[in-house]
């Protein structure tokens, strides 16, 4: 299973909480990184997980401005050259 998959999130509260966590950890560009993740998931056939991340992206966008200094280890995890889910 893909390392970026999530347990099935069903409530809006869970989605909003995950969006807050992603913004806190990734910082500026969180939504863009999540969009790249969705593209990678769809290419690899993880359609349900990608749909969940689309909900997270909407919640991230609703949060507004992200912090400017994310934790360095998280930025690396979301980087374009991060390992894929092969």
DRENDRENTI-372473 format. One record per residue (C-alpha): residue in three letters; chain; residue number from 1; x, y, z. Coordinates in nm, 2 decimals. Layout:
% residues N
<atom code="ALA" unit="A" pos="NUM" x="X" y="Y" z="Z"/>
...
***
This chain:
% residues 86
<atom code="UNK" unit="A" pos="1" x="0.00" y="0.00" z="0.00"/>
<atom code="UNK" unit="A" pos="2" x="0.12" y="0.35" z="-0.07"/>
<atom code="UNK" unit="A" pos="3" x="0.30" y="0.52" z="0.21"/>
<atom code="UNK" unit="A" pos="4" x="0.09" y="0.84" z="0.17"/>
<atom code="UNK" unit="A" pos="5" x="-0.24" y="0.67" z="0.21"/>
<atom code="UNK" unit="A" pos="6" x="-0.48" y="0.77" z="0.49"/>
<atom code="UNK" unit="A" pos="7" x="-0.73" y="0.58" z="0.69"/>
<atom code="UNK" unit="A" pos="8" x="-1.07" y="0.64" z="0.55"/>
<atom code="UNK" unit="A" pos="9" x="-1.16" y="0.99" z="0.68"/>
<atom code="UNK" unit="A" pos="10" x="-1.53" y="1.05" z="0.68"/>
<atom code="UNK" unit="A" pos="11" x="-1.61" y="1.36" z="0.88"/>
<atom code="UNK" unit="A" pos="12" x="-1.54" y="1.72" z="0.78"/>
<atom code="UNK" unit="A" pos="13" x="-1.38" y="1.76" z="1.12"/>
<atom code="UNK" unit="A" pos="14" x="-1.12" y="1.50" z="1.04"/>
<atom code="UNK" unit="A" pos="15" x="-1.05" y="1.65" z="0.70"/>
<atom code="UNK" unit="A" pos="16" x="-1.01" y="2.00" z="0.86"/>
<atom code="UNK" unit="A" pos="17" x="-0.78" y="1.87" z="1.13"/>
<atom code="UNK" unit="A" pos="18" x="-0.56" y="1.70" z="0.88"/>
<atom code="UNK" unit="A" pos="19" x="-0.55" y="2.02" z="0.67"/>
<atom code="UNK" unit="A" pos="20" x="-0.43" y="2.21" z="0.98"/>
<atom code="UNK" unit="A" pos="21" x="-0.16" y="1.96" z="1.05"/>
<atom code="UNK" unit="A" pos="22" x="-0.04" y="1.96" z="0.69"/>
<atom code="UNK" unit="A" pos="23" x="-0.02" y="2.34" z="0.68"/>
<atom code="UNK" unit="A" pos="24" x="0.16" y="2.35" z="1.01"/>
<atom code="UNK" unit="A" pos="25" x="0.42" y="2.09" z="0.90"/>
<atom code="UNK" unit="A" pos="26" x="0.46" y="2.19" z="0.53"/>
<atom code="UNK" unit="A" pos="27" x="0.40" y="2.56" z="0.55"/>
<atom code="UNK" unit="A" pos="28" x="0.36" y="2.78" z="0.24"/>
<atom code="UNK" unit="A" pos="29" x="0.29" y="2.57" z="-0.06"/>
<atom code="UNK" unit="A" pos="30" x="0.11" y="2.29" z="0.14"/>
<atom code="UNK" unit="A" pos="31" x="-0.18" y="2.28" z="-0.11"/>
<atom code="UNK" unit="A" pos="32" x="0.05" y="2.27" z="-0.41"/>
<atom code="UNK" unit="A" pos="33" x="0.24" y="1.98" z="-0.25"/>
<atom code="UNK" unit="A" pos="34" x="-0.08" y="1.80" z="-0.18"/>
<atom code="UNK" unit="A" pos="35" x="-0.19" y="1.85" z="-0.54"/>
<atom code="UNK" unit="A" pos="36" x="0.13" y="1.68" z="-0.66"/>
<atom code="UNK" unit="A" pos="37" x="0.06" y="1.40" z="-0.42"/>
<atom code="UNK" unit="A" pos="38" x="-0.29" y="1.36" z="-0.56"/>
<atom code="UNK" unit="A" pos="39" x="-0.15" y="1.34" z="-0.92"/>
<atom code="UNK" unit="A" pos="40" x="0.10" y="1.07" z="-0.81"/>
<atom code="UNK" unit="A" pos="41" x="-0.17" y="0.87" z="-0.63"/>
<atom code="UNK" unit="A" pos="42" x="-0.40" y="0.88" z="-0.93"/>
<atom code="UNK" unit="A" pos="43" x="-0.11" y="0.77" z="-1.16"/>
<atom code="UNK" unit="A" pos="44" x="-0.05" y="0.47" z="-0.93"/>
<atom code="UNK" unit="A" pos="45" x="-0.42" y="0.38" z="-0.90"/>
<atom code="UNK" unit="A" pos="46" x="-0.49" y="0.51" z="-0.55"/>
<atom code="UNK" unit="A" pos="47" x="-0.81" y="0.68" z="-0.65"/>
<atom code="UNK" unit="A" pos="48" x="-1.00" y="0.67" z="-0.32"/>
<atom code="UNK" unit="A" pos="49" x="-0.70" y="0.80" z="-0.14"/>
<atom code="UNK" unit="A" pos="50" x="-0.66" y="1.08" z="-0.40"/>
<atom code="UNK" unit="A" pos="51" x="-1.02" y="1.18" z="-0.35"/>
<atom code="UNK" unit="A" pos="52" x="-0.96" y="1.21" z="0.02"/>
<atom code="UNK" unit="A" pos="53" x="-0.66" y="1.43" z="-0.04"/>
<atom code="UNK" unit="A" pos="54" x="-0.87" y="1.65" z="-0.27"/>
<atom code="UNK" unit="A" pos="55" x="-1.10" y="1.72" z="0.03"/>
<atom code="UNK" unit="A" pos="56" x="-0.79" y="1.80" z="0.23"/>
<atom code="UNK" unit="A" pos="57" x="-0.68" y="2.05" z="-0.04"/>
<atom code="UNK" unit="A" pos="58" x="-1.01" y="2.23" z="-0.03"/>
<atom code="UNK" unit="A" pos="59" x="-0.97" y="2.26" z="0.35"/>
<atom code="UNK" unit="A" pos="60" x="-0.61" y="2.38" z="0.32"/>
<atom code="UNK" unit="A" pos="61" x="-0.73" y="2.65" z="0.08"/>
<atom code="UNK" unit="A" pos="62" x="-1.00" y="2.75" z="0.32"/>
<atom code="UNK" unit="A" pos="63" x="-0.74" y="2.80" z="0.60"/>
<atom code="UNK" unit="A" pos="64" x="-0.57" y="3.08" z="0.41"/>
<atom code="UNK" unit="A" pos="65" x="-0.21" y="3.18" z="0.47"/>
<atom code="UNK" unit="A" pos="66" x="0.03" y="2.91" z="0.59"/>
<atom code="UNK" unit="A" pos="67" x="0.32" y="2.96" z="0.83"/>
<atom code="UNK" unit="A" pos="68" x="0.64" y="3.05" z="0.64"/>
<atom code="UNK" unit="A" pos="69" x="0.88" y="2.81" z="0.82"/>
<atom code="UNK" unit="A" pos="70" x="0.77" y="2.44" z="0.81"/>
<atom code="UNK" unit="A" pos="71" x="0.97" y="2.17" z="0.99"/>
<atom code="UNK" unit="A" pos="72" x="1.26" y="2.08" z="0.76"/>
<atom code="UNK" unit="A" pos="73" x="1.20" y="1.70" z="0.78"/>
<atom code="UNK" unit="A" pos="74" x="0.84" y="1.74" z="0.66"/>
<atom code="UNK" unit="A" pos="75" x="0.94" y="1.96" z="0.36"/>
<atom code="UNK" unit="A" pos="76" x="1.17" y="1.68" z="0.25"/>
<atom code="UNK" unit="A" pos="77" x="0.89" y="1.42" z="0.28"/>
<atom code="UNK" unit="A" pos="78" x="0.67" y="1.63" z="0.05"/>
<atom code="UNK" unit="A" pos="79" x="0.94" y="1.73" z="-0.19"/>
<atom code="UNK" unit="A" pos="80" x="0.91" y="1.66" z="-0.56"/>
<atom code="UNK" unit="A" pos="81" x="1.19" y="1.41" z="-0.55"/>
<atom code="UNK" unit="A" pos="82" x="1.04" y="1.22" z="-0.25"/>
<atom code="UNK" unit="A" pos="83" x="1.00" y="0.84" z="-0.31"/>
<atom code="UNK" unit="A" pos="84" x="0.69" y="0.73" z="-0.49"/>
<atom code="UNK" unit="A" pos="85" x="0.45" y="0.46" z="-0.39"/>
<atom code="UNK" unit="A" pos="86" x="0.60" y="0.19" z="-0.62"/>
***
